Amino acid sequence: MSALAGAGTPDAPDSPHALDTPDPECALASAADAWAAFDMNALVAHLSAAIRGFTARSDRRQAAMTCVQLGNVFGGPLGNLTASRAWYTRAIRLVADEPPCIEQGWVAIAAMGCDVDDPDVLLARAELALDRARRFGNLNLEAKALADGGLALVRLGRIEEGMARLDEAMALVCGPADDIETAAKSVCSFFTACYATADYQRAGSWNPLLRQHGLMGDTGGGPIFLRSHCDSVQATLLCELGRWSDAEAILTRSIADFESLMPFGSWHPAITLADLRIRQGRVAEAEMLLLGKDSALEALLPAARLHLARGEHALAIAAAGRGLRAIASDRMRAAELLAVMVEAHLALRNVEAAVEAADEMDRRVSGLRLPVLDARCRAVRALVCSATGDADGAIAIMLGALDELAAASVPWLRATLLLDLVGYREQAGDRTGAAADARAAASVLASLDVVLSPTHAELLARLATAGHEAVTPLPTPLPTPLPTQPASLTKSGKWWVAVHGAKEARMADSKGLRYLVELVGRPGVERHALDLVDRVEGSAPPGRGVDRRRLGDAGDIIDSRARAQYRRRVEELRAEVDEALDVDDLDRAEALQAELDQFVAQLARAFGLGGKARQASSAVERARLNVTRALRAATARVADALPEAGAALDRNVRTGTYCAYDPPADDPIRWIVQS
């Protein structure tokens, strides 16, 4: 659906329609019936009719409140934040010149607090709503105004003041405030602030009361939206604790519960799961989860990280830049977006731009006194030092980052900082220190359920047990020994040479071996079957050869090159939509959103989403079958020549639509590709 389809333009003139002016009360009653039946098209039509009716009566207050309802529909069930913001803006304008009234407060904070990008804007609207709430004695409005204002203050770096407001808001929603939908929105602002500051203890302290007041139940409406948000925050905490399987279980259950009650997809848990998938190296799944959701700022950081993981550094910079423009003076989210920008600039060898981004990050976090955020920012600064050849400076910074975490319970972050420190010590020539830090990292990782990046896994494989006699043993017991039996695949003309220990085997080149090399070269990273085919066989040039994607289906499947072009256009359109909304050019925003929706739909079809069944003869199915057969044949050939090493491939290579070489940390054999 386009941004405002079926609803008219929100900035239409206020003059009454000459013909067929609808009765607004009847239209609202019909809208309620449509919502009960989950008939979104009818719901939009009836609310639009009610707005026309109230406008014809010159009842601007009721027209504004109905605009809010329509904004809620677009922002929630229809997932169209462009249209949602347009209707909220219309509502604010309708009552702006009215004498002070309660409706001014409600329309000011109609949006979810976490969906308002600029914290200065959120704070100004919350202050107006708080004034109207107290002037007219409305506790429900007061709770939402306090919660949104508290979130805005936290994002502006005024953390103590913001948290005090949020606690006051929670006291109201767990006490005299009685509107469950408003309470749910208030609690979402609270949990968002707790996540931003890593204040999980505060979130936990309110959970029993929230549950007691029915705000964390399993029913529809406000509670299920709230529960999905709470699940996302809890899963994020589990990720930081290194309990990734537990986090995944919560998120997948939350998505299933939400979609069993609602006729549309979940947002918060799907976006959080996408972020986890990126950490796990399962980037194709992450992209599927984020499709159509990156209009929400909450999804923008995972989207930027996804571009970074795929090596699309220019797109990562563009996405992070778009986020920075949207959040304005927000200090909390800016640091993470700038961290992505630093990594992307360094990958492009644009050190000067990386230094500028790191300087801006330091400026934003200065004075916040949040140990976890400070440690992350120090790690980024150390990365810049390393890139400029200052390994000693990077070591000093990383030691300071680890000191920041002395009292924080975030073992996964501590492990990654230690692993980065190992790399910097190696860069500085301190192999003894690198080995000691590698063993310290291994000790932390021993109790965690995580997936290491190939770089970190290789560091541990080389150094966790190196020089053990020369270094004072750590008091913490070492984990199960990491892989010490490498096996390798090396190209030699038309042959591949497989080596394990003293055994060596030469095998003729084949598609299966080349697929295998693609997977082994990036352990833990999922590859779509079509991407593997493109990589190994290449795509037929336009007009030449047979396009396998157009055989036996409607030609909807697009190759990896086309998907990359679509991603670039999607990012461009997102930025253009934001620019149009910034200058209130709603007609242009609507047109751009319609074009954007088409590109997102094309990407969704490329992954078999959106309800389109994969036919048995489709390109994806053929690629899945052919790649699976070829990989199994290749691993069988290796196993015949090198039984033990081949068995390791057999148990660690996953086939299907998405393929991966995903060895566990304790597997005794680690395959590598030798250049």
MARDRENDREN-859873 format. One line per 4 residues: number of its first residue (from 1); for each residue z, x, y of C-alpha. Coordinates in steps of 0.001 Angstrom, whole numbers, plus 524288, in hexadecimal, padded with zeros to 5 digits. Layout:
BEGIN
NUM	Z,X,Y ~ ...
***
This chain:
BEGIN
1	80000,80000,80000 ~ 7FCD7,8054C,80D7B ~ 807DD,8077F,81701 ~ 8081A,7F9E5,81CF1
5	7FF79,7F221,813CC ~ 801D6,7E38D,814AF ~ 80C09,7E523,81F4C ~ 80433,7E637,82BBB
9	80623,7F141,83547 ~ 8145E,7F2FB,83970 ~ 810BE,7F546,847A0 ~ 808C0,7E8CB,848A9
13	80A7E,7E179,8559A ~ 81635,7D889,856A8 ~ 80E1C,7CCDB,85B0A ~ 80EB6,7C15B,85184
17	8037C,7BEC0,84863 ~ 7FB23,7B3BA,84D34 ~ 7F911,7AE05,83FD4 ~ 801A7,7AB3E,83433
21	80E76,7B0F3,838F7 ~ 81708,7B17E,82CC7 ~ 824CC,7AC25,82BD6 ~ 82D01,7B8AA,82B0F
25	83863,7B2C6,82382 ~ 82F43,7AD70,8190A ~ 8284D,7BA8A,81881 ~ 83548,7C1A6,8166F
29	838EE,7B841,80B7D ~ 82BCD,7BAC5,804FE ~ 82DFA,7C95F,806BD ~ 83AE8,7C83B,7FF80
33	8340B,7C174,7F42D ~ 82986,7CBF8,7F3FA ~ 833DC,7D6A1,7F36C ~ 83ABA,7CFDC,7E837
37	82DB4,7CFD8,7E0FB ~ 82AA8,7DDE8,7E51F ~ 81DC5,7D912,7EAF4 ~ 81BFB,7E3BD,7F52C
41	80F31,7DEB3,7FAD3 ~ 814F0,7D12B,7FD17 ~ 8216D,7D726,8028D ~ 819E6,7DEF8,80CAE
45	811AC,7D32D,8104C ~ 81D66,7CA19,8122A ~ 8252C,7D3EF,81A27 ~ 8192F,7D630,822AB
49	81820,7C790,824B6 ~ 82688,7C6E0,8287A ~ 82492,7D1A0,83297 ~ 8192D,7CA1A,83879
53	82162,7BDC0,838CE ~ 82D29,7C3FC,83F6A ~ 82441,7CAF6,84913 ~ 81DB5,7BE10,84C8A
57	82B45,7B8A0,84F99 ~ 82E49,7C4AC,857CE ~ 839D6,7C70E,84EB8 ~ 8390A,7D5D1,84F8F
61	845F4,7D832,848B6 ~ 8423C,7D0D3,83C57 ~ 834AC,7D6A4,83CC3 ~ 83AE6,7E426,83D3C
65	843E3,7E172,831BD ~ 83844,7DC8F,829D8 ~ 830DB,7E8F9,82D6B ~ 83C4C,7F050,82777
69	83ADD,7E877,81AE4 ~ 82C6F,7EBB7,81A64 ~ 82F91,7FA0A,81CF7 ~ 83926,7F9C1,811A2
73	82E9F,7F455,8089E ~ 824E6,7FEE5,80C31 ~ 82F14,809A2,80BA7 ~ 834FA,8051C,7FEB9
77	82CB8,7FDB8,7F4BF ~ 81F99,801D5,7FA63 ~ 823BF,80FDF,7FD20 ~ 81BD7,81097,809BB
81	8244B,8178C,813B8 ~ 8195A,817B2,81DCE ~ 818F0,808EB,81E6E ~ 827AC,80805,81D48
85	829DF,8108E,8293D ~ 81FBE,808D8,830D0 ~ 826F0,7FC19,82E80 ~ 8342C,801FE,831CD
89	82E4F,80713,83E7C ~ 828FD,7F991,8416D ~ 83673,7F3AC,83F23 ~ 83CE8,7FD3A,8488D
93	832E7,7FA39,8531A ~ 8346D,7EB93,851C3 ~ 842DD,7EBD8,85572 ~ 8430A,7F7C4,85E51
97	842DF,7EF8E,86ACA ~ 84BFD,7E4E8,865D7 ~ 859E9,7E40D,86B0A ~ 863A8,7EB22,8622B
101	86365,7E462,854E4 ~ 86710,7E713,846C6 ~ 858B0,7E74F,842D0 ~ 856B3,7F3B0,84ACF
105	86094,7FA66,8422B ~ 85A95,7F5C3,83579 ~ 84CAA,7F99D,838E0 ~ 8512A,806F1,83DCB
109	8562E,80ABD,83048 ~ 84D13,80292,827F3 ~ 847AA,80E64,820CB ~ 84F21,815E4,81671
113	855FA,820FB,81D79 ~ 85051,82B08,81425 ~ 84288,82624,8176A ~ 843CD,82935,8260C
117	83E4F,836D4,827B8 ~ 8439F,83AD4,83506 ~ 85296,83B3C,8356C ~ 852B6,839CC,8444A
121	84B5C,82CF9,842FE ~ 8545D,82889,83801 ~ 86072,82BC6,8400F ~ 85B8C,8248D,84C22
125	85885,81860,84440 ~ 86597,8190C,83D36 ~ 86CED,81A22,84A18 ~ 8660B,80E06,84F57
129	86903,8069B,842D1 ~ 8773C,80AE1,8431C ~ 87895,805C5,850EE ~ 872E6,7F87C,84D3B
133	87AF7,7F7D2,840BD ~ 887B1,7F9D9,8480E ~ 883AC,7F162,8537B ~ 8808F,7E5D5,84A9C
137	88A8E,7E8B8,83FEF ~ 8817B,7EAE7,83449 ~ 887B3,7F3C8,82A0C ~ 87B89,7F4A2,82178
141	8735C,7F9BC,82CB7 ~ 87E75,802EE,83091 ~ 87EDC,808DC,822EA ~ 87039,80B90,822DF
145	870A0,81109,830BB ~ 87BDF,81A20,82D5C ~ 8752A,81ECB,820F0 ~ 86808,8215E,8276C
149	86E6B,827D1,83310 ~ 87682,83057,82A02 ~ 86A74,834A5,8227E ~ 86380,837E2,82F32
153	86EFE,84010,833F8 ~ 86F77,84784,8271B ~ 86112,84AAA,827FD ~ 862F2,84F42,835E9
157	86D74,858BA,8315A ~ 87927,850E5,83662 ~ 87E54,84FF2,8288D ~ 88CC7,84D12,82A6A
161	88A08,8424E,8344A ~ 87F5A,83C89,82BC4 ~ 8877F,83C57,81F77 ~ 8928C,835A7,826AB
165	8894D,82A98,82A5C ~ 88439,829BD,81C88 ~ 8920C,828A2,81714 ~ 894BE,81DA8,820CE
169	8884F,816D8,81C60 ~ 88C69,817E9,80E26 ~ 89998,81222,8117F ~ 892AE,80649,81733
173	88934,8042D,80BEB ~ 89482,80562,8024D ~ 89C8A,7FC19,80A97 ~ 8993F,7F10C,81401
177	88A6D,7F2D1,814D7 ~ 8846D,7E8E4,80B88 ~ 8758D,7EA2D,80C2B ~ 871B7,7F17B,7FFD2
181	863F4,7F53C,8042E ~ 868DB,7FB2B,810DA ~ 873DF,801DF,80983 ~ 86A0C,807AF,7FFF6
185	86224,80D7A,80B29 ~ 86E8E,812D6,8113F ~ 8729C,81978,804A3 ~ 86517,81F81,80356
189	86716,8262C,81075 ~ 87457,82ADB,80BCB ~ 86F2F,830D0,7FF2F ~ 863BC,836FA,8063F
193	86D3F,83DEB,80F4D ~ 875AD,84248,803DB ~ 869CF,8483A,7FD48 ~ 8655C,84F08,809BF
197	87297,855A4,80B4F ~ 87514,857A1,7FCB3 ~ 88187,84F9D,7FEA6 ~ 8818E,84A03,7F0F0
201	8904E,848EF,7F0B8 ~ 8900D,83F3D,7FBFA ~ 885A4,83733,7F511 ~ 88DBA,836FD,7E8AF
205	899F0,832B1,7EFE5 ~ 8933E,8261F,7F47F ~ 88CA0,822EC,7E780 ~ 897F4,81B22,7E17B
209	8992C,81245,7ED5E ~ 88A7C,8105D,7EE50 ~ 88A0F,80C9D,7E000 ~ 895BE,80398,7E1AC
213	88EA8,7FC66,7ECA3 ~ 8825A,7FA75,7E4A5 ~ 87A55,80433,7EC57 ~ 876F7,80C78,7E083
217	8741D,801CB,7D69B ~ 86818,7FF5F,7CE32 ~ 86366,7F306,7D4E6 ~ 8573B,7F1A8,7DD3D
221	85602,7F1FB,7EBF6 ~ 85E90,7FB35,7F3A1 ~ 86666,800DC,7E83F ~ 85AAD,80568,7E039
225	854D1,80C48,7EC0C ~ 8620F,81257,7EEAB ~ 8643B,81628,7E09A ~ 8571A,81D07,7E00A
229	85ACB,824B2,7EC41 ~ 8681A,8281E,7E699 ~ 861C1,82C65,7D9DE ~ 858D4,83559,7E199
233	8642B,83BCC,7E895 ~ 86BAD,83D67,7DBD3 ~ 85FC1,8435B,7D539 ~ 85DEC,84CC2,7E092
237	86BE6,85149,7DED8 ~ 869B7,85333,7D03D ~ 85DB8,85B69,7D33E ~ 865E9,86441,7DBE7
241	86FE8,86516,7D0E4 ~ 86525,86966,7C799 ~ 865B7,85D0C,7BF5A ~ 85756,859BD,7BFE5
245	8568D,851B2,7B367 ~ 861C0,84914,7B80F ~ 85B08,84773,7C540 ~ 84E46,843D6,7BE9F
249	85521,839CA,7B611 ~ 85B61,8333B,7C1E4 ~ 84E92,832C2,7C96B ~ 84629,82DA1,7BE5E
253	85057,8233F,7BB51 ~ 85137,81FA7,7C9BF ~ 8427B,81E27,7CADD ~ 8420F,815A7,7BEAB
257	84D6B,80D27,7C34B ~ 84768,80B64,7D0B3 ~ 83A05,807BE,7CB93 ~ 83FCA,7FE43,7C1AD
261	8458C,7F67B,7CD02 ~ 83B44,7F88E,7D788 ~ 82C7E,7F676,7D6D8 ~ 829D2,80341,7DDE5
265	82CB9,81186,7DBB2 ~ 83928,81887,7DF8A ~ 83975,82262,7EA9C ~ 845D2,82A9B,7EB3A
269	84721,82E02,7DCBE ~ 83876,83039,7DB2D ~ 83841,839C1,7E69A ~ 84459,840D7,7E19F
273	83E7D,841BE,7D408 ~ 83229,84779,7DA0A ~ 83A68,85206,7E06A ~ 840A7,85507,7D336
277	83346,85591,7CCBC ~ 82F00,85FB7,7D6B6 ~ 83AE5,867FD,7D363 ~ 8374E,866A2,7C508
281	8294E,86AEA,7C798 ~ 823FA,85D8C,7C3B6 ~ 81BC3,85C26,7CFDA ~ 811F7,8522E,7CAB1
285	81CF5,8488B,7C7D5 ~ 822C6,84B47,7D52E ~ 815F7,847E1,7DBB7 ~ 81528,83B0C,7D45D
289	822E8,8376D,7D880 ~ 82027,83A71,7E6CE ~ 812FC,8339E,7E7D0 ~ 81396,82970,7F28C
293	82178,82CFA,7F64C ~ 81FA1,83885,7FF6A ~ 81F17,82FA6,80B52 ~ 82DE3,82FC3,809CE
297	8341E,83BC6,80FB0 ~ 83D23,83C85,803F5 ~ 8311F,83FC7,7FBBB ~ 82B4F,8496A,80552
301	833A5,85511,80167 ~ 83094,85369,7F2CF ~ 8223F,851BF,7F67A ~ 82284,85E88,7FE1B
305	82942,86545,7F2AC ~ 81EF7,85FB7,7E987 ~ 81419,865B1,7F1B8 ~ 81B74,87297,7F170
309	81D01,87220,7E2A8 ~ 80E6D,86FAA,7E100 ~ 80AF3,87AEE,7E9F4 ~ 80592,871C6,7F46F
313	80C46,87975,7FF21 ~ 804BE,873E9,80AA7 ~ 8081D,8660F,8063F ~ 81664,869E7,80493
317	81689,86ED9,812A0 ~ 80FCF,86279,8176D ~ 8195E,85996,81050 ~ 82536,86133,81526
321	81FB6,86135,822F2 ~ 81DB0,8528E,82287 ~ 82BB6,850EF,81E3C ~ 830D3,8599C,82915
325	82971,851B5,83341 ~ 82EBD,84506,82DC3 ~ 83D14,848F5,82D30 ~ 83D4A,84EE8,83AE1
329	84B1C,8540C,83D3A ~ 84FFD,851A5,82F4F ~ 856DF,85E3E,82B56 ~ 859D0,85B41,81D24
333	84C5C,85806,817D7 ~ 845B9,861DA,820BE ~ 84BC0,86D57,81990 ~ 845E9,86965,80C6D
337	8388B,86694,81239 ~ 8388E,873A5,81930 ~ 83C46,87A69,80C7F ~ 82FE0,874FF,8063F
341	82818,87971,81203 ~ 82D84,88749,810EF ~ 829D6,88850,80286 ~ 81C39,882FD,804F4
345	81991,88C3F,81050 ~ 81E3E,897D4,80844 ~ 8155E,893C9,7FD0D ~ 80A1A,89403,806CA
349	80EE2,8A15E,80B9F ~ 8112B,89BCE,81920 ~ 81DE7,8A314,81B31 ~ 81E92,8A0BF,829CE
353	81E05,891EC,8280C ~ 8282A,892DA,81D21 ~ 83159,89A63,82611 ~ 82FA7,89021,830B5
357	832D1,88531,8271C ~ 83EC9,88C8E,8221E ~ 84375,88EA0,8301D ~ 84204,8801C,832C8
361	84981,87D0D,8264E ~ 854B2,885EF,82A76 ~ 85517,87F56,837BB ~ 855AB,871CD,831B3
365	860EB,874A6,82855 ~ 868DD,87CD9,831C4 ~ 8769F,8777D,83325 ~ 875A3,86D16,8288C
369	87F47,87437,81F99 ~ 879CB,86E96,812F7 ~ 87B1F,8791C,80869 ~ 87071,87400,7FF62
373	86691,8728A,80A63 ~ 86A4B,87FBE,81021 ~ 86887,88653,802E6 ~ 85B09,8805D,8011C
377	856EB,884BC,80E9E ~ 85BD4,8928C,80C36 ~ 853AC,892E9,7FFC9 ~ 84797,88F92,807B6
381	84AB6,89A2A,811A0 ~ 84C5B,8A3F3,8067F ~ 83EF0,8A020,80170 ~ 8391B,8A380,80EAA
385	84019,8B0AA,80EB8 ~ 83AD0,8B3A9,8013C ~ 82D02,8B01A,80563 ~ 82DDC,8B9AE,810B6
389	83277,8C492,807AB ~ 840D2,8C420,80B75 ~ 846CE,8C2E1,7FDE7 ~ 85408,8C80B,80273
393	85484,8BDB5,80D0B ~ 85117,8B336,80319 ~ 85C1D,8B7EE,7FA33 ~ 8660B,8B762,80538
397	861DA,8A9A6,808F3 ~ 86277,8A4D8,7FAE8 ~ 8701B,8AA4D,7F921 ~ 87413,8A29E,8052F
401	86DB5,89666,7FF94 ~ 87581,897D9,7F30C ~ 881E9,8997A,7FB0E ~ 87EBA,88C8B,801DA
405	87F10,885DC,7F498 ~ 88C2A,88B8D,7F06C ~ 89313,87E6C,7F192 ~ 88778,87591,7EEA6
409	884EB,86FFF,7E122 ~ 87627,8717A,7E097 ~ 87387,87A2B,7D4B8 ~ 864C6,87849,7D49A
413	86388,87D34,7E299 ~ 86C9D,88894,7DF7E ~ 86448,88C3C,7D3B5 ~ 8579B,88BF0,7DB7F
417	85D8F,8942B,7E656 ~ 86208,89E27,7DC51 ~ 85471,89E88,7D657 ~ 84E51,8A0A8,7E3B1
421	85828,8AB8C,7E5F0 ~ 853DE,8B1C4,7D914 ~ 845FD,8B252,7DE19 ~ 849F9,8B870,7EB07
425	85243,8C2CA,7E433 ~ 84695,8C646,7DBC5 ~ 83E46,8C71C,7E7F9 ~ 84845,8D083,7EDC4
429	8486B,8D8DA,7E156 ~ 85640,8D4FC,7DD61 ~ 853DA,8D1E0,7CF0E ~ 86237,8D319,7CB64
433	86622,8C912,7D59B ~ 85ABE,8C06A,7D1BA ~ 85F34,8C08A,7C381 ~ 86D25,8BD0F,7C758
437	868AA,8B1A4,7CFC8 ~ 85F5B,8AD2B,7C50E ~ 86AC0,8AC5B,7BB92 ~ 872B4,8A50C,7C5A7
441	8678D,89B5D,7C750 ~ 86653,899FD,7B889 ~ 874D9,896F5,7B7B7 ~ 8736B,88BFF,7C1A2
445	86734,886E3,7BB01 ~ 86D9E,886BC,7AD99 ~ 873FB,87997,7B02E ~ 868A8,873A0,7B7E3
449	85D93,86AFD,7B33F ~ 85265,86F97,7BBF5 ~ 84492,874F5,7BB9B ~ 8428A,8827B,7C15E
453	83658,88641,7C8BF ~ 82DAA,8901D,7C1AB ~ 831BF,89AB0,7CB67 ~ 8403F,8988D,7C93B
457	83EA6,89745,7BA79 ~ 8376C,8A445,7BA16 ~ 8420E,8AAE8,7C22A ~ 84C98,8A66B,7B8C8
461	8449B,8AA50,7ACEB ~ 84362,8B823,7B224 ~ 8506F,8BA67,7B8AD ~ 85B4E,8B1AD,7B388
465	85E9B,8BB67,7A8C4 ~ 85910,8C7BA,7AEFC ~ 86290,8D2E3,7B167 ~ 86DCB,8CB07,7AC0B
469	87554,8D71E,7A828 ~ 8745C,8DCCE,7B5D2 ~ 879B2,8D0DC,7BCA9 ~ 88768,8CB3A,7BBC3
473	88689,8BF21,7B322 ~ 888AE,8B212,7B9C8 ~ 894D4,8AA7D,7B5EF ~ 88C68,89E78,7B358
477	88645,89EB0,7A5BF ~ 877A0,8A0C8,7A590 ~ 86F32,8957D,7A0D4 ~ 866EC,895B5,794A5
481	85E36,8A1BA,795F5 ~ 851BC,89F34,79D5D ~ 8446B,8A1C3,79718 ~ 842FB,8AFDA,792CC
485	836B6,8AE8C,78A65 ~ 82AE1,8AD3F,79331 ~ 81DD8,8A90E,78D9C ~ 8115B,8AA8A,79556
489	80355,8A60F,79694 ~ 7F995,8AF8D,79CA7 ~ 7EB05,8ADB1,79F33 ~ 7E24E,8B862,799A3
493	7D406,8B561,79BBD ~ 7D07B,8A9D2,79321 ~ 7DD46,8AAF1,78BD1 ~ 7EB76,8A7A4,78DF4
497	7F5C9,8B111,78902 ~ 802C8,8AB03,784EB ~ 80E48,8B452,78386 ~ 81C12,8B22A,77E8B
501	8247A,8BDF0,77B94 ~ 81CA9,8C73F,772FD ~ 812F6,8BCB4,76EFF ~ 805E2,8BAD8,775C5
505	7FABC,8B148,7737C ~ 7ED18,8B00A,7796A ~ 7E787,8A25B,77AD0 ~ 7DA52,89DD4,77FAF
509	7DA5B,896F0,78CC6 ~ 7DB4C,88817,78C62 ~ 7DE37,87CB4,7955C ~ 7EB2B,87AC9,78E7B
513	7EF7A,888C3,7911F ~ 7EB7C,88784,79F49 ~ 7F31E,87AC3,7A08D ~ 7FE9B,881CE,79A50
517	7FDA1,88D0E,7A3FF ~ 7FDAB,88364,7AF61 ~ 80A79,87D96,7AA73 ~ 8112A,88A3C,7A656
521	80DF6,89049,7B389 ~ 81655,885FF,7BA5E ~ 821DE,882A3,7B19A ~ 82890,875BE,7B43E
525	81D58,870A4,7BCC7 ~ 81654,86457,7B858 ~ 80773,86411,7B8E1 ~ 7FF4E,857A7,7B839
529	7F579,85813,7AD06 ~ 7EA39,85636,7B69C ~ 7EF42,8616A,7BEEE ~ 7EF48,86A41,7B2F1
533	7E160,8663A,7AFB5 ~ 7DD12,868CF,7BDBD ~ 7E3C7,875F2,7BDBE ~ 7DE09,87A96,7B0DE
537	7D0B1,873F8,7B0D0 ~ 7CE51,8716D,7BF3B ~ 7C8A0,864E1,7C4FD ~ 7BA24,861C0,7C473
541	7B3D9,863B9,7D1E6 ~ 7AF4E,8572E,7D89A ~ 7A241,852DA,7D2F8 ~ 7A2A3,85CC7,7C7DA
545	7A814,85B52,7BA54 ~ 7B009,85027,7B4D1 ~ 7BBE6,84B6E,7BC54 ~ 7C5B3,848EC,7B16F
549	7CDEF,84076,7BA85 ~ 7C34F,83639,7BBA3 ~ 7C118,83455,7AD1F ~ 7C713,8280F,7A787
553	7CE9F,8239F,7B387 ~ 7CC96,81F3F,7C199 ~ 7CCC1,82CF8,7C6DF ~ 7DA0C,82B82,7CD3E
557	7DF60,8383E,7C7CD ~ 7DDE6,84347,7D1A0 ~ 7DEA4,851B1,7CEEE ~ 7E88F,85B66,7D400
561	7DFD8,85FC6,7DF48 ~ 7DDCE,851C4,7E3D4 ~ 7EC5D,84F0B,7E297 ~ 7EF29,85AB3,7EB5B
565	7E59C,8555B,7F574 ~ 7EBFA,847FB,7F497 ~ 7F95A,84E0B,7F6B0 ~ 7F48B,854E1,802FB
569	7EED9,8483A,80849 ~ 7FB4C,840C4,80505 ~ 80359,84AB8,80CAA ~ 7F9F8,849DD,8182F
573	7FAA1,83B02,8182E ~ 80976,83B12,81757 ~ 809EE,84377,82390 ~ 80019,83AC6,82A95
577	807D8,82E81,8272E ~ 81433,834D5,82CB6 ~ 80D09,8388F,83934 ~ 807D4,82AC0,83AE1
581	81563,824F2,83908 ~ 81B34,82EA5,842BC ~ 81263,8293F,84D80 ~ 8139F,81B21,848C4
585	8052A,81A6C,84521 ~ 807CD,810C0,83A3D ~ 7F9A8,80CBD,8381F ~ 7F5C9,81AD1,83580
589	801C4,81CC3,82CEA ~ 7FDBC,810D9,824FB ~ 7EFD9,815D4,8230E ~ 7F488,82356,81F44
593	7FE7F,81D9D,815DC ~ 7F3D5,815AE,80F35 ~ 7EBB4,82206,80D3D ~ 7F7C4,82934,80882
597	7FAB3,81E8A,7FE9B ~ 7ED14,82044,7F8E0 ~ 7EF01,82EE2,7F6D0 ~ 7FC5C,82CB9,7F0AF
601	7F670,82281,7E7A1 ~ 7EBEA,82C2E,7E37A ~ 7F62A,83668,7E048 ~ 7FE18,82C4C,7D8CE
605	7F239,828A8,7D0A5 ~ 7EFC2,83701,7CDEC ~ 7FCF0,8375E,7C715 ~ 7FB48,82A42,7C05D
609	80526,82372,7C93B ~ 804EB,81661,7CFFC ~ 803BF,80E56,7C3AD ~ 7F69B,813F6,7BF79
613	7F691,815F7,7B0B5 ~ 7F0CF,8229A,7AB79 ~ 7E5B1,81EAD,7A269 ~ 7E426,82601,79597
617	7D6F4,82B14,79A2D ~ 7DB6A,82F2B,7A7C3 ~ 7DA49,83D03,7ACD9 ~ 7E908,83ED3,7ACE0
621	7EA66,83A6B,79ECF ~ 7DF40,842FA,79A45 ~ 7E4DE,84EA6,7A17A ~ 7F24F,84C13,79BA3
625	7ECFD,84B9A,78DDA ~ 7E408,85755,78F4D ~ 7EE30,85FF0,795E8 ~ 7F881,85C1A,78BDD
629	7EF83,85F69,78080 ~ 7EB71,86C53,78685 ~ 7F96A,87066,789A0 ~ 7FE2A,86D17,77BFD
633	7F2F9,874A9,775F5 ~ 7F5F4,8806D,77E98 ~ 8047E,88082,77B88 ~ 8014F,87F4A,76D0D
637	7F889,88B53,76E06 ~ 8036C,892EF,774A2 ~ 80D54,88E58,76A71 ~ 8047B,892CF,75F55
641	80401,8A096,76513 ~ 811BF,8A154,76AF9 ~ 81A30,89731,763E1 ~ 826E8,898CC,76B7D
645	82095,89971,778ED ~ 8171A,88E8C,7756F ~ 8226A,885D9,77178 ~ 82844,887ED,77EF5
649	81B92,88332,7850A ~ 81B35,8777A,77C0C ~ 828D6,87306,77FD9 ~ 82777,875C6,78E73
653	819A3,87150,791D9 ~ 8197B,862ED,79581 ~ 80C85,85B9A,794C8 ~ 807CE,84E6C,7999A
657	802AB,8499C,7A69B ~ 80BD9,853A6,7ACA4 ~ 80D0A,860AC,7A5A8 ~ 816CA,86BB1,7A77C
661	81C5B,87800,7A172 ~ 82ADD,8753D,7A328 ~ 83384,87ED1,79B98 ~ 8424D,87CD9,79C3E
665	84A61,887CE,7A21D ~ 85020,88B6B,794DF ~ 8434C,88C5B,78D56 ~ 842B7,899DC,78709
669	8341C,89B69,789DF ~ 82DE2,89AA4,7973F ~ 81F0F,89A65,7984E ~ 81856,8A0C0,7A3FF
673	80A51,8A30E,7A85B ~ 806E4,8B137,7AAED ~ 7FCEB,8B3C8,7B591
***
